[in-house]
Amino acid sequence: MRTRNILEYLENSAALFPTKTAVLDEHGNCSYQELLENCQRIGSSLAGKIPQGAPVAVLMEKGIPALNAFWGIVY
């Protein structure tokens, strides 16, 4: 399975390893499926509100929520 971009990597990983831990921080962990669902939810909420290709700033503490925000913006 050839991956062409970083989002496809996440989607493929969620399909192959849905329950495997993708991210771990001091507060808990997140599976590939949870990460994909979170990024899709965030991305869908941003769609139509922010023009495609526009810069988006994220100011958050390091951790799973910040990574969810990053993936959501990519999505």
VMD Tcl script that draws the C-alpha trace (Angstrom):
set ca {
  {0.00 0.00 0.00}
  {1.69 3.20 -1.20}
  {1.08 6.38 0.77}
  {1.07 9.66 -1.17}
  {0.62 12.21 1.59}
  {0.59 12.56 5.35}
  {-3.20 12.41 5.62}
  {-3.29 9.15 3.68}
  {-0.71 7.80 6.11}
  {-3.08 8.48 9.00}
  {-6.08 7.02 7.15}
  {-4.11 3.87 6.21}
  {-2.81 3.48 9.76}
  {-6.34 3.81 11.17}
  {-7.58 1.16 8.72}
  {-4.73 -1.26 9.49}
  {-4.31 -0.63 13.23}
  {-7.50 1.04 14.54}
  {-6.93 0.21 18.22}
  {-3.14 0.57 18.29}
  {-1.81 3.56 20.23}
  {-0.89 6.39 17.87}
  {-0.09 9.09 20.44}
  {0.85 8.96 24.09}
  {1.23 11.90 26.47}
  {1.28 12.44 30.23}
  {-2.53 12.58 30.35}
  {-3.37 9.47 28.32}
  {-3.23 7.96 24.88}
  {-5.11 8.01 21.60}
  {-5.57 5.20 19.06}
  {-5.19 5.67 15.32}
  {-8.97 5.44 14.90}
  {-9.60 8.05 17.61}
  {-6.99 10.35 16.08}
  {-8.59 10.01 12.64}
  {-12.10 10.64 14.01}
  {-10.91 13.71 15.94}
  {-9.12 15.17 12.92}
  {-12.15 14.57 10.70}
  {-14.43 16.27 13.22}
  {-12.14 19.28 13.57}
  {-11.49 19.46 9.82}
  {-15.20 19.32 9.04}
  {-15.91 22.13 11.48}
  {-13.19 24.28 9.86}
  {-14.35 23.55 6.31}
  {-16.16 26.51 4.82}
  {-15.05 28.82 7.63}
  {-11.42 29.14 6.61}
  {-10.35 29.34 2.95}
  {-8.31 26.38 1.74}
  {-4.60 27.18 1.89}
  {-5.06 30.00 4.42}
  {-2.66 29.94 7.37}
  {-4.11 28.68 10.64}
  {-2.41 29.35 13.96}
  {-2.60 26.97 16.90}
  {-1.52 28.07 20.36}
  {-1.83 25.12 22.71}
  {0.15 23.13 25.23}
  {1.97 20.10 23.82}
  {-0.13 16.97 23.90}
  {-2.89 15.01 22.23}
  {-5.30 17.97 21.85}
  {-2.63 19.97 19.99}
  {-1.93 17.01 17.71}
  {-5.67 16.62 17.07}
  {-5.76 20.31 16.08}
  {-2.79 19.86 13.72}
  {-4.35 16.83 11.99}
  {-7.73 18.59 11.85}
  {-6.16 21.52 10.02}
  {-4.42 19.15 7.60}
  {-7.71 17.31 7.06}
}
mol new
graphics top color blue
foreach p $ca { graphics top sphere $p radius 0.5 }
foreach p [lrange $ca 0 end-1] q [lrange $ca 1 end] { graphics top cylinder $p $q radius 0.2 }
display resetview
